[in-house]
């Protein structure tokens, strides 16, 4: 499935596939760069930085021609409604998917050295400027068949590059690069689709561990990352062949919700942007429930819920200038999750001890948040990083005691990840924020413009 064309500019994204995508004329569906060519072009853009980095670390030109390692972050995200405003173009789906990559760092291992030296680190890993588009497709991200058909060639090229070396002239000398790809810029929906997991409403709530929703709401903090691409592939084989002739339920429990073939390797991590949004949504609901004192009584009627929501929106609009939004977005989430918002909401909460609990909840959350937002938490907020486990434990205790009515046997996916997996990911990768999908998300805006 790799494009044979060598005079590569922008190529037809379906090159290499026999034409079978039926709804839209296949030649309009997708455009992409050949992956290796795009990487060469991105590295050439960084040529000065790389040479500068070599000079600074005292590795003069002669010593280093081989042993360069490039870390690449991959992002892929679907976009709704991208219809042409006055269009007379070909019929294409109104949805688009963008796949892009960012060069995160370049390091070099000199011939006689033991330690790798990092000679370039992307200072703004979440800017749309460092996020290079690789493939633009008019596909609905939920249409698994078409999506895999279009991304297939990219996966094949990436697989081919994993083991090979690229020789490229940098600073006048041919140097040999090897690439590490880390697919971290995916939201949960995309990860589940690529890794063959059930959709996000599943009882298996986590893309990093095997916990079920009920377990995660009982034990909120103590989980470790177990899932990975290889294991998902093995589990899919078990699901497909059912070697122990089990019933569907037993089988599903054995494979922990892997019921489709994993298609593309993603790095199990937490998507900082959507984590923000998911948790803000959750807090928004807690605010409503506290206004209506749900902890005192079970299942209030729809009308009551609606009135609490209206009261909350009115208060937020009046005091915080926050207009109600249809779907939670990043900016709203950032404004909602502040101590002053809590004070404003507390004015509507009748009992003093509940107000105290809300304040405490937000205080803990605001101490946790920088850890998974920062580009480099060890530098930017070392003390909060040290306190993270303590804070998350405290937060979980609050949820399971004071806010028990919401977390009895259920918990949202991102909340589970925020509480259980953050320290482990930061320890492994050094950062969560830097590997998030923001760059790609903000470039979506540009795509809309150009479309």
Secondary structure, DSSP 4 states (H G I P E B T S, - for coil): ------S-SEEETTTTSPS---SS-HHHHEEEE-HHHHHHHHHHHTHHHHHHHHHHTT--TTT-SS-EEEEEEEEEEEES----TT--S----S-EEEEEEEEEEEEE--TT-SS-EEEEE-TTTTSTTS-EEEEEE---TT-HHHHHHHHHHHHHHHHHHHS--EEEEETTEEEEEEEEEEEEE--HHHHHHHTTBPPTTSSB--SSS--BHHHHHHS-S-------HHHHHHHHHHHHH-TT---HHHHHHHHTTB-S---S-------HHHHHHHHHHHHHHHHHHHHTTGGGSS---HHHHHHHHHHHHHHHHHHH-----SS--HHHHHHHSSHHHHHHHHTT---HHHHHHHHHHHHHHHHHHHHHH-SSHHHH-HHHHHHHHHHHHHHHHHHHHTTTTT-SS---HHHHHHHHTHHHHHHHHS-SGGGSSHHHHHHHHHHHHH-
